Structure formats: structure tokens, C-alpha cells
């Protein structure tokens, strides 16, 4: 299939086995087949420990499958790429960076000039209601505010595919 008509996400017999601290093996995902078409919104629901987060880390390229294949837009996943954005369960911010610097980090790592990265970051901070907090550090924010920083830091990169692992768990109903 060409990249233009291929599914957004495809897992073919994907398994992930981790070594435990005691030296044993733990199967987090076993022979998973999953296809997500372009433009689809999919929610995966299941009990704690059933492999939801592991599946997302496979699609994001943060982990490799022990067996099987993982493809994004028809291409095998080989590490973290530019097409996928990932909002983690726990906010993934740099504690030594300000809110603005955290949101600017992705574009800067991708080679976007500083002034443009700052403009894009400020736009996303405005969208998530954190304009007044751009000079704060993550430890000076509430859990919900840190989650919004993480959301802005993901969206600022304009990913084709957005993976979200309990992204709204720290947010109140109004937000």
C-alpha cells in the first residue's frame, strides 16, 4: 500500500515482552492486530495493566515490538519520528525549563528558528489558557496546569497522529 492510502496506524501481530526486576518475563501486549484509518478517532478502554500504554509506546517509537510489526502511514516505525505526537499519563516537562521554554523545545529540536518557535509556543499557551504562566517552572504549577503545558508542547509540533494516554486525568471539568 502506498503511504497516501495506507492506514494511519497498523499493528500486525505486535507483542511486547519486558524483563522483570527478578529476571522473569512479563508479556504486556500479545499478538495485537490493530488498524486505525486516517481521520479516525479511536479510544482504547481496558483495565489497568492490560497494555494500553505499551501499545501507545510501540506506535510512538519509544519501544520496539518484541515480535510483529508496527507501521505509521505505511512505514515501519523505527524510533521516534515527526509524524506522531504523544501526550503521556504523567506530564513530560523539563523541570529546569520555564513553561514557555518547555513548549518551545519541540520546534527548536526540529530546527525551527527561536523567534518562530516562541511565537508558536505563545499561541499554544494562549489556547490552553496559560499565557500568564509562561515564565513559571513546572514545579510552580498545579497538576492540571502542567498537563496543559504538556498538551501545548505536543500540539505545537503539529503532529499528523496524536496519541494520548489519559491526557485529561489531571484536568477539571471546565478545562
N, C-alpha and C positions, 0 to 999 in steps of 0.2 A: 504494500500500500504506500502511496506517496504521502509525504508529510502533510499535504494540503487536505487529504481526505481521511487520514488516519485518526483514530480516537485521540482525545487529549491525554488520557492515561490508560495504560494497559498493563496488567499483571498477568503473567502466564505461568501457572504452576509455581508461584513465588513462595518460598519458605525462608524463614529466618530462625536460626538456632544460635543461642547465646551460651557461652560457658558460664557456669555459676561460680561464685567465690570458692565453693568447696570442690570445684573441678568437674562437677556434673554438667549435664546439658539441659537447657530449657528451650523448648520449641515455642516461640512467640506467635509465629504465623506458619501454617502448614498448607502447602499446595494451593495457594489462593489464586483464583482466576477472577479478574475484575476488569471490566471495560467501562470507561466513562467517556461519553461522547463530548465533542466540542460544544460549548454553550450549556452543558448540563450542570445542574446543581445537585450534589449528592451529599446526603448526611449518613454517616455510619453510626449506628447505635448498638451498644452492647455493654456487657458488664465489665467492671474493672478487670484489667489483666487479660482481655481477650485478643489483644493485638492491634487495636485501632491506632495507637500512637506509632507502633512499629511499622505498620503499613504506610503511614504518612512519611516516616523517615526513609523508607525504601523509595517512595516516589520522589522525595526531595533530593535524594542522592547522598544524604548524610550516612546512610548504611547501605551495604550491598546485600543482595539476597544470598543466602547460603546455597539455594537451588532456585532454578527458574529464571524468568526474565522480567524486567520492569522497563517499560517504554513510556516516553513522554513525547507526544506529537510524532509518533512513529519511529523515534530514535531511541536506542538503548540508553538508559541512564548511566552515566559514567562520572560520578561525582556531582557536586553542587553546580547547577547551571543558572543561566539568567532567566529562563522561562518560568520558573517556579518560585513563588513566594510562600513562606511558611510562618504562620503565627503559632508559637508554641503555647503549651499549657502554662508554663511559667514564663513571665516576661523575660526576654533575652536582650537586656540592655547592658551597655558597658558602664559599670558603676563610676568610672573616673571621667566620663563624658557628661556634658550637660544634655538636657533634653534636645536642644537644637542640634548639637553635635551628634547625638545618637541617631537622629532622623536623617542627618546629612551623610552618615557613614556609608550606607549602601551606594548611593550615587557617586560619592568620592572614590570608593573602592572600584567602581566601574569606570572611572576616568572622567566623570562629569566635572567641569570646572567649578571651583569653590563658590563663585557668585551664583551660578545657576543652581548648584546643589542647595545653597542656603535659601534661595527663592522658592524652590520646590518644597523644601522641608518646612518653611514657614507656611506655605499654602496648606500642607497636610496638617500641621499643628493647628491651624485655624479650623480646618474641617472637623478635627476631633476635639475642639474646644480647649486647647492648651496653649494658646498664644501667650498668655500672661506667665507661663511657666517655662519658657524656652531657656532661661538662664539657671534653672534649678538642676539638681542632680537626682538620679533615681531614688536615692535613699530619703530625699525630701518630699517625695510624692506618696500619695495613697496607692493602694493596690490597683484600684480602678484607673487612676491616672497613669500608672506605669503600664498597664495593659493598653491604654490608648496610645502611649508613646510607641509601644511595640507594633500596634496596628498601623500607625503613621509610618513607622520605619519600614514596614513591609509594603504598604501601598505606594510609597514614594518611588519605588523601583518599577512600578507599572508592570507587574508580572502577568504573563498570559494565563497562568494557572495559579490559583490561590488555595493553599492548604491551611486549614485552621483546626487546631487541636484544643478544644474547649476555650475558644478565644474570648468568650463573653463571661466566663466564670467569675471574674472579679468586678464586673460592671453592674451598676444598679439599673433598675428597670427604665428610668428616664433616659439614661445614656444609650 
